Amino acid sequence: MRHSKQKEDSNMPQSAVSDLARLALALPFALAPFAVSAQQDEITFHRDIEPILQRSCQNCHRVGGVGPMPLVTHEQVAPFAGLIEYKTGLRDRAGAMPPWYMEKNIGIQDYKNDPSLNDAEIEAIAAWAQSGAPKGDPAHAPEPLVFDDSVKWNAGEPDLIVKTNSVTKLAGTPDWWGEIDRVPIPLEEERYVKSVEIVEVNDVNFQAGTGRETVGGRYIFHHMIWSTAEIDESGKRVDSTVTSWPVHEVGRNPDIFDEDAGRLLRPGTYVVSDSVHLHSNGQDTTGHLEIGFRFHPVGYQPKYERTVLGLGNGVDISIAGNQSDQELHAYVALEDNIKIVTFEPHLHAPGERMCLEAIWGYTVETLSCVGYDHNWVRGYAYANHAQPLLPKGAILHIVGYMNNTGTNPNVPDPRNWQGSGNRSVTNMFIDLGMRVSLTDEQFAEEMAERRRVLNLGPNDHVIGCPLCTAPLVAPVPLVDVAASD
Ligand code: HEC
């Protein structure tokens, strides 16, 4: 029940006027953050909701997309208004839509390809759903998006696509772990890779109404841990030629490496994996993975080395049954100056949230906190000007928050104690994020660049860059106090 301003005229009966007066009092609260509707108080599909769906939802929720139902026309969206209000209102918690769980009230807020909704948008959706999902005037609708289904690569068209051999997983058969056929990389010369993206191509009927409209119903590859390497005569990987690549997991977004730290793909190598996990999706399915590499130009040389840091704990995890808010902690001290490119929490079913902190001197700073939903694996890439720059000696600390109760729908039986391990019913606690190491000169350059881009003065502070505005002190010779007395 929402009145438009035009109806407010002096011929109205007294009761309607007082109704309006009350509405006028209530409305500023409901609509205050929503500037566009100031002129007209009804939130409509075409004017207010459709642009949000276009930006953050339709990529998946359209015919042929991975989402279970299209959210394009008013007829398609209106029946789901209440559910959309609920899912978007979950914000950064498991089950939220879009599947992006960065907490907005703490830590760094600038990420690449962030599809999340702001408060005003979430409130607009709620107000719209509660007022009966009005359609509004089609003249206010944005241009409909045109989806080209030949485009399946989110990070852009690859320069090289390598396909694994097809495998078949029959309905109702148990999970399978193992090695898949090695496939050669058809490459003439060494190339540095800008991004890698993996897509499963299979013969599942994706249309709604097949009764298996979950992510697990659409794919058979759960994950693939893989590398590229030359193979010697005995069939073993030649160690000096191994490049490891980010794990493929169902629902994962593409991996975009730091511009200055491209990863090397060598000619004469093979895609090698001895850790593929296949699961039945309820129908006989044949499928394969397509690995899309995007290259830097020939002649590119990386400026930075990638750092491999073990940040996590895979050994002594202990999670009690029927208990929420259980914390896990892991630390690593930095041996080099680093730049953090991505944050990627990796937990299993009871995982609910992970925070990344930097400890430097007396300062403890939260860099990022994200909710976690074990159905969706997300890596969060910091915007270039927000990538944390941490000096050697700093300590990275991750905190995992585990909810092993019935309120976590991902936990099969919350009465069970859970320990460490590889299976989904055992646990991992790792930040799989990417970082690069910087020499002292490179570190100073990066900080100078940061000061320039963000226009930082001596009293400014940026999260994740403890030395960005610190005065540079010349080395002070140590004085022997006893001798000088
Ligand atoms: C990256 C792809 C993707 C994006 C982006 C996305 N969704 Fe989804 N959505 C899915 C998938 C897959 C499911 C089913 C699995 C699940 O619930 O996690 C789903 C489930 C849902 C459901 C629950 C359907 C049900 O029957 O339970 C709603 C409602 C929904 N999405 C709305 C939205 C809205 C609104 C947006 C944008 C604000 C959005 N989604 C963005 C992929 C996506």
Residues whose N, C-alpha, C, O or C-beta is under 5 A from the ligand:
A	BS01	HEC	S56 C57 C60 V66 G67 P68 L83 I84 K87 M97 P98 P99 E213 T214 V215
